[in-house]
Each structure stands twice: as structure tokens, then as C-alpha cells.
Amino acid sequence: MTVPTTLFSWPLLIVSSGLIGLGLVTWVGLFRPMVLRAWPSPTLHLSPLYLGAAGLLTSLAPLAPRALGMVMLVLALPLFALGVLAVVWLPGPLQPRWLREAPPWKDPYAHP
């Protein structure tokens, strides 16, 4: 039994590629001031990178051989979980070096 290729989704592939691009722009640090001031956490803007990778694996899994497709889907699950977790927190090794080494940002307009 083969998986029908009708499960392949061009829109999911395009959106996932866009999310990966957005996440890579954040990873290289083009918008550091915005990222460091993000609410609820500075890792919020890394979320699209992990969600895009999960979407890319999910969209390409129906085109791969059956065993490889299953491995791709299994790998997509932790990437999706990391994307959701990145909204509030990410472990240090999964953050870019510039974000790990950045001083904590203080709001100049906050009341003491």
C-alpha cells in the first residue's frame, strides 16, 4: 500500500519555507533590538524557524519512501514542540550565540 501523493500540500510547503526564512533572519540577528525586547520572551522570534522546519518535513513526508516518510514525521513532532516552546523559552544550545550572550534588556520607561 502506498501513500497517495495527494497528501502533498504546496501551500504548506510555501508557508513552511517562508517561516524558515523568517526564522533564519532572526537567527543571524538582523533585528536584534526587536528580538531582545520581545514579549513574552526573546526566543519568540525563533519560533518560526522550528515551526517551519516541522512543516517542511511534514509536507515532504508523503513524497518520500514509506520508511523515510515515517522518520520525517517522527522528527517533525519534536520540532513542532520546540516551535511552540520557543514562544516562551528555549534551552541555550538552541539559541544563537548573540542571543545567549546578550545582556537582559531593561525597559527605560518601566517604574522602579
C-alpha positions in Angstrom: 0.0 0.0 0.0 1.4 3.4 -1.0 0.6 6.8 0.3 -1.2 8.9 -2.2 0.7 11.9 -3.4 -2.5 13.9 -3.0 -1.4 14.3 0.7 1.3 16.6 -0.5 0.5 20.3 0.1 2.0 23.1 -1.9 0.6 25.8 0.4 2.1 24.1 3.4 5.5 23.8 1.6 5.5 27.5 0.7 4.4 28.7 4.1 7.0 26.5 5.8 9.7 27.8 3.6 8.7 31.4 4.4 8.7 30.6 8.1 12.2 29.1 7.8 13.3 32.2 6.0 11.9 34.4 8.7 13.5 32.3 11.4 16.9 32.4 9.7 16.7 36.2 9.5 16.1 36.2 13.3 18.9 33.6 13.8 21.5 35.8 12.1 20.5 38.7 14.2 19.3 41.3 11.7 16.6 42.6 14.1 18.4 42.2 17.5 16.8 45.2 19.2 13.3 44.0 18.4 14.2 40.4 19.4 15.7 41.4 22.7 12.6 43.4 23.7 10.1 40.7 22.6 7.3 39.7 24.9 6.9 37.2 26.4 10.5 36.2 25.7 13.4 37.0 23.4 13.1 33.5 21.9 9.6 34.3 20.5 11.0 35.2 17.1 12.9 31.9 16.8 9.6 30.0 16.9 9.0 30.3 13.1 12.3 28.6 12.4 11.3 25.4 14.3 7.7 25.5 13.2 8.8 26.0 9.5 11.2 23.0 9.8 8.4 20.9 11.2 6.0 22.0 8.4 8.6 21.3 5.8 9.3 17.8 7.0 5.5 17.2 7.2 4.8 18.5 3.7 7.6 16.4 2.1 6.9 13.2 4.0 4.2 11.9 1.6 6.7 12.2 -1.3 9.4 10.1 0.4 9.5 6.3 0.6 7.4 4.9 3.3 10.1 4.3 6.0 11.8 7.6 5.3 8.4 9.4 5.4 7.7 7.9 8.8 11.1 9.1 10.1 10.4 12.6 8.8 7.0 12.7 10.6 8.6 11.5 13.8 11.3 14.2 13.5 8.7 16.8 12.8 7.0 16.2 16.2 9.8 17.5 18.4 10.5 20.4 16.0 6.8 21.4 16.3 7.0 21.1 20.1 10.2 23.3 20.1 8.4 25.9 17.9 5.6 26.1 20.4 8.0 26.1 23.4 10.1 28.9 21.8 7.3 31.3 22.3 8.2 31.5 26.0 11.6 29.7 26.4 14.4 27.8 24.6 17.4 26.0 26.1 20.7 27.7 25.5 22.1 25.3 22.9 19.1 26.0 20.6 19.6 29.8 20.7 22.0 31.7 18.6 25.2 32.8 20.3 24.4 36.5 20.1 21.1 35.9 22.0 22.8 33.8 24.7 25.5 36.5 25.3 23.1 39.5 25.1 22.5 41.3 28.4 19.0 41.3 29.7 17.0 44.2 28.3 15.5 46.7 30.7 12.6 48.9 29.8 13.7 52.5 30.2 10.1 53.6 30.8 9.3 51.0 33.5 8.7 52.2 37.0 11.3 51.2 39.5 
